């Protein structure tokens, strides 16, 4: 019998508005969820494999992605055309191959983030710029910690959590098993998770000196946004980072995370936006996009180009896709 009244994607919340740990219920064992459980079982097996083999396997996933996910690959190809017009077609196609393999690698990296041991995690990464987080903590300042959508995002968050507690914004998943697994694992290492609508809870968290992990570089469609340049293109940019920093009296720091050629990971925290926030949301969003663009130019092969970043256009302008 279908359990139509059960909605596991709806999180219970704490008094701060932050989602609490998910609860397992028998409804999650319904046969329609078995494929999802099988997929997570395979991820658990991948997490136990040597890290070098995980990276090799991820590259093969990426090769398969290039053959099967043709619409997404076309989006990535178009994004590269828009952002790197000076590259010739052969260079962009080579970058696209590298990028698809990096995207494929995020699958075993998610497995490694969730089920890898602390010992294995600690020996494969380095963090620079922690003094910026520590200085903010000593001054009692909250921090809006900007991450970008690089393919190493999930693993980088897990690794950085060993060095400093932080919370994150969170978008609920419609699939109840995915919601149960993702939220549960992120709360294993996150200080808290906040729904995007829980502005009051996030502001309180920042005013108490918390660090809020936030990625500002996607076209969310919902929420207040402004058009500011990104790779020279007027791009709809959500104002949340500016608003959170202003209302939370918080500092904005920028995080760079990348997979190195030897399979290790490097995380750097930059204080590039020390003069933010200002009273001008458009100015602040433009500065944030400049920082994101700087990171992407330094490591374009690991950026999530399959997202339609330029989907929303200024009034009267045609679609770029």
C-alpha positions as CSV (number, residue, x, y, z in Angstrom):
1,X,0.0,0.0,0.0
2,X,1.4,3.4,-0.9
3,X,2.2,5.6,2.0
4,X,1.1,8.9,0.6
5,X,1.2,10.8,3.9
6,X,4.9,10.3,4.5
7,X,7.2,13.1,3.4
8,X,10.8,12.3,4.6
9,X,12.2,15.2,2.6
10,X,10.6,17.6,5.0
11,X,13.2,18.1,7.8
12,X,12.4,18.5,11.4
13,X,14.1,21.7,12.6
14,X,15.8,22.9,15.8
15,X,14.9,26.1,17.5
16,X,17.4,27.9,15.3
17,X,15.7,26.8,12.1
18,X,18.5,24.4,11.2
19,X,17.5,20.9,10.0
20,X,18.2,18.2,12.6
21,X,19.5,14.7,11.9
22,X,17.1,12.7,9.7
23,X,15.1,9.8,11.1
24,X,15.0,6.4,9.5
25,X,11.5,5.1,8.9
26,X,10.2,1.9,7.4
27,X,8.8,3.9,4.4
28,X,12.4,4.3,3.2
29,X,12.5,0.5,2.6
30,X,9.7,0.6,0.0
31,X,10.7,-1.4,-3.1
32,X,10.6,1.8,-5.2
33,X,13.6,3.0,-3.2
34,X,15.7,-0.1,-3.7
35,X,17.6,1.3,-6.7
36,X,18.7,4.2,-4.6
37,X,19.8,1.9,-1.8
38,X,21.7,-0.2,-4.3
39,X,23.5,2.9,-5.6
40,X,24.5,4.0,-2.1
41,X,25.7,0.4,-1.4
42,X,28.0,0.7,-4.4
43,X,29.2,4.0,-3.2
44,X,30.1,2.4,0.1
45,X,32.1,-0.2,-1.7
46,X,33.9,2.4,-3.7
47,X,34.8,4.3,-0.5
48,X,36.8,1.3,0.7
49,X,38.9,1.2,-2.4
50,X,42.5,2.7,-2.6
51,X,42.3,6.4,-3.4
52,X,44.3,6.0,-6.6
53,X,41.8,3.5,-7.9
54,X,38.9,5.8,-6.9
55,X,40.4,8.6,-9.1
56,X,40.9,6.2,-12.0
57,X,37.4,4.9,-11.7
58,X,36.1,8.5,-11.5
59,X,37.8,9.3,-14.8
60,X,36.1,6.3,-16.4
61,X,32.8,7.5,-15.1
62,X,33.5,10.9,-16.8
63,X,34.3,9.2,-20.1
64,X,30.9,7.4,-19.8
65,X,29.2,10.7,-18.9
66,X,30.5,12.3,-22.1
67,X,28.8,9.6,-24.1
68,X,25.5,9.4,-22.2
69,X,24.7,12.9,-20.9
70,X,24.9,14.7,-24.2
71,X,22.6,17.5,-23.2
72,X,24.7,18.4,-20.1
73,X,27.9,18.1,-22.1
74,X,26.5,20.5,-24.7
75,X,25.8,22.9,-21.9
76,X,29.4,22.6,-20.7
77,X,30.6,23.1,-24.3
78,X,28.5,26.2,-24.7
79,X,29.7,27.6,-21.3
80,X,33.3,27.1,-22.4
81,X,32.6,28.9,-25.7
82,X,31.1,31.9,-23.8
83,X,33.8,32.1,-21.1
84,X,36.9,31.3,-23.2
85,X,36.3,32.8,-26.6
86,X,40.0,33.2,-27.3
87,X,40.5,29.4,-27.1
88,X,40.3,27.6,-30.3
89,X,37.9,24.7,-30.7
90,X,40.5,22.0,-30.2
91,X,41.6,23.5,-26.9
92,X,38.1,23.8,-25.6
93,X,37.3,20.2,-26.6
94,X,40.5,19.0,-24.7
95,X,39.3,21.0,-21.7
96,X,35.9,19.5,-22.0
97,X,37.4,16.0,-21.8
98,X,39.4,16.9,-18.7
99,X,36.3,18.5,-17.2
100,X,34.0,15.5,-17.8
101,X,36.6,13.3,-16.1
102,X,36.8,15.6,-13.1
103,X,33.0,15.6,-12.9
104,X,33.0,11.8,-13.0
105,X,35.6,11.8,-10.2
106,X,33.2,13.6,-7.8
107,X,31.2,10.3,-7.6
108,X,34.0,8.4,-5.8
109,X,35.0,11.6,-3.9
110,X,31.5,11.8,-2.4
111,X,31.8,8.2,-1.3
112,X,35.2,8.9,0.1
113,X,33.9,12.0,1.9
114,X,31.1,10.1,3.6
115,X,32.7,6.8,4.4
116,X,36.5,7.4,4.3
117,X,38.3,7.2,7.6
118,X,39.7,10.3,9.3
119,X,43.2,8.8,9.0
120,X,42.8,8.5,5.2
121,X,41.3,11.9,4.9
122,X,44.1,13.7,6.9
123,X,46.9,12.2,4.9
124,X,45.7,13.4,1.5
125,X,45.1,17.1,2.1
126,X,46.6,20.4,3.1
127,X,44.9,23.6,4.2
128,X,46.3,27.1,3.9
129,X,44.9,30.4,5.2
130,X,43.3,29.0,8.4
131,X,44.6,32.1,10.2
132,X,41.8,34.1,8.5
133,X,39.1,31.8,10.2
134,X,41.0,31.8,13.5
135,X,41.4,35.6,13.4
136,X,37.6,36.0,12.9
137,X,36.9,33.6,15.7
138,X,39.2,35.6,18.1
139,X,37.4,38.8,17.2
140,X,34.0,37.2,17.6
141,X,33.1,37.7,14.0
142,X,31.0,35.4,12.0
143,X,32.1,34.3,8.5
144,X,30.3,33.8,5.2
145,X,32.7,31.3,3.7
146,X,32.3,31.3,0.0
147,X,32.8,28.0,-1.8
148,X,32.4,27.6,-5.6
149,X,30.9,24.7,-7.5
150,X,34.1,22.8,-8.2
151,X,33.9,19.1,-8.6
152,X,35.8,18.6,-5.3
153,X,33.2,20.6,-3.3
154,X,31.7,17.8,-1.2
155,X,35.1,16.3,-0.2
156,X,36.6,19.7,0.4
157,X,33.8,20.5,2.9
158,X,34.5,17.3,4.7
159,X,38.2,17.9,4.9
160,X,37.9,21.5,6.0
161,X,35.6,20.5,8.8
162,X,38.5,18.7,10.5
163,X,40.1,22.2,11.0
164,X,37.2,24.4,11.9
165,X,33.4,23.9,12.6
166,X,31.0,25.3,10.0
167,X,27.4,25.2,8.9
168,X,26.0,25.2,5.4
169,X,23.0,26.2,3.4
170,X,21.0,23.2,2.2
171,X,18.5,22.5,-0.5
172,X,16.2,19.6,0.2
173,X,16.1,16.6,-2.2
174,X,12.8,15.2,-3.5
175,X,14.0,11.6,-3.4
176,X,13.6,10.6,0.3
177,X,16.5,8.2,0.3
178,X,18.8,10.8,-1.2
179,X,17.5,13.3,1.4
180,X,18.1,10.9,4.2
181,X,21.7,10.0,3.1
182,X,22.9,13.5,2.1
183,X,21.5,15.3,5.1
184,X,22.6,12.7,7.5
185,X,26.2,12.5,6.2
186,X,26.6,16.3,6.0
187,X,25.4,16.6,9.6
188,X,28.1,14.1,10.6
189,X,30.7,16.8,10.0
190,X,28.7,20.0,9.7
191,X,28.0,22.3,12.6
192,X,24.4,22.7,11.3
193,X,22.4,22.8,8.1
194,X,20.1,25.6,7.2
195,X,17.3,25.6,4.7
196,X,17.6,28.6,2.3
197,X,14.4,30.1,3.8
198,X,15.7,30.1,7.3
199,X,17.3,33.6,7.1
200,X,16.7,34.4,10.8
201,X,18.5,31.3,12.0
202,X,21.5,31.9,9.8
203,X,21.8,35.5,10.9
204,X,21.7,34.4,14.6
205,X,24.3,31.8,13.8
206,X,26.6,34.3,12.2
207,X,26.2,36.9,15.0
208,X,27.3,34.3,17.4
209,X,30.6,33.9,15.5
210,X,29.6,30.9,13.3
211,X,31.1,30.1,9.9
212,X,28.5,29.6,7.2
213,X,29.6,27.7,4.1
214,X,27.8,29.2,1.0
215,X,28.2,28.7,-2.7
216,X,27.0,31.8,-4.7
217,X,27.8,30.8,-8.2
218,X,24.7,29.2,-9.6
219,X,21.5,30.5,-11.3
220,X,19.0,29.7,-8.6
221,X,16.0,31.5,-10.3
222,X,14.5,32.1,-6.9
223,X,15.5,34.8,-4.6
224,X,16.6,38.4,-5.2
225,X,19.4,38.7,-7.8
226,X,21.2,41.3,-9.7
227,X,22.9,41.2,-13.1
228,X,26.7,41.7,-12.7
229,X,29.6,40.5,-14.9
230,X,30.9,37.0,-14.9
231,X,33.5,36.3,-17.6
232,X,32.3,39.6,-19.1
233,X,28.7,38.4,-19.4
234,X,25.8,40.1,-17.4
235,X,24.9,37.2,-15.1
236,X,22.0,36.8,-12.7
237,X,23.7,36.6,-9.3
238,X,21.8,36.0,-6.1
239,X,22.4,38.6,-3.4
240,X,22.3,36.2,-0.4
241,X,26.0,36.4,0.4
242,X,25.8,40.2,0.7
243,X,22.6,40.1,2.7
244,X,23.9,37.4,5.1
245,X,27.2,39.2,5.7
246,X,25.5,42.5,6.2
247,X,22.7,41.3,8.6
248,X,25.0,38.8,10.3
249,X,27.8,41.4,10.8
250,X,30.0,38.8,9.2
251,X,33.2,38.8,7.2
252,X,33.3,37.3,3.7
253,X,36.1,34.9,3.0
254,X,36.8,33.0,-0.3
255,X,37.7,29.3,-0.4
256,X,39.7,27.7,-3.1
257,X,39.7,23.9,-3.4
258,X,41.3,21.7,-6.0
259,X,42.5,18.2,-6.7
260,X,46.2,18.2,-7.3
261,X,47.9,16.0,-10.0
262,X,49.3,13.6,-7.4
263,X,45.8,12.9,-6.1
264,X,46.1,15.1,-3.0
265,X,43.8,18.1,-2.2
266,X,44.7,21.6,-1.5
267,X,42.3,24.0,0.2
268,X,43.1,27.7,0.5
269,X,41.2,30.4,2.4
270,X,41.6,33.9,0.9
271,X,40.7,37.3,2.5
272,X,40.2,39.0,-0.9
273,X,36.9,40.7,0.1
274,X,38.0,42.3,3.4
275,X,36.1,45.5,2.5
276,X,32.8,43.7,2.1
277,X,29.9,43.9,2.8
278,X,29.0,47.4,1.8
279,X,25.5,49.0,1.5
280,X,25.5,48.3,-2.2
281,X,24.4,44.7,-3.1
282,X,25.2,45.2,-6.8
283,X,28.8,46.3,-6.0
284,X,29.3,43.4,-3.6
285,X,27.9,40.8,-6.0
286,X,30.2,42.1,-8.7
287,X,33.2,41.7,-6.4
288,X,32.1,38.2,-5.5
289,X,31.8,37.2,-9.1
290,X,35.3,38.6,-9.8
291,X,36.6,36.3,-7.0
292,X,34.8,33.3,-8.4
293,X,36.0,34.0,-11.9
294,X,39.6,34.3,-10.6
295,X,39.3,30.8,-9.0
296,X,37.7,29.3,-12.2
297,X,40.5,30.7,-14.4
298,X,43.1,29.1,-12.2
299,X,41.5,25.7,-12.4
300,X,38.9,25.6,-15.2
301,X,39.0,21.8,-15.7
302,X,37.5,21.2,-12.2
303,X,34.6,23.7,-12.4
304,X,31.0,22.5,-12.8
305,X,30.5,23.7,-16.4
306,X,27.4,21.5,-16.9
307,X,25.3,24.0,-15.0
308,X,23.5,26.6,-17.1
309,X,25.0,29.5,-15.3
310,X,23.7,32.0,-17.9
311,X,20.2,30.7,-18.0
312,X,18.5,33.9,-16.7
313,X,19.0,36.8,-19.1
314,X,18.4,40.5,-18.6
315,X,15.0,41.6,-19.9
316,X,14.8,41.5,-23.7
317,X,18.0,39.6,-24.2
318,X,17.9,36.2,-26.0
319,X,18.8,32.9,-24.5
320,X,22.5,31.9,-24.6
321,X,21.7,28.2,-24.8
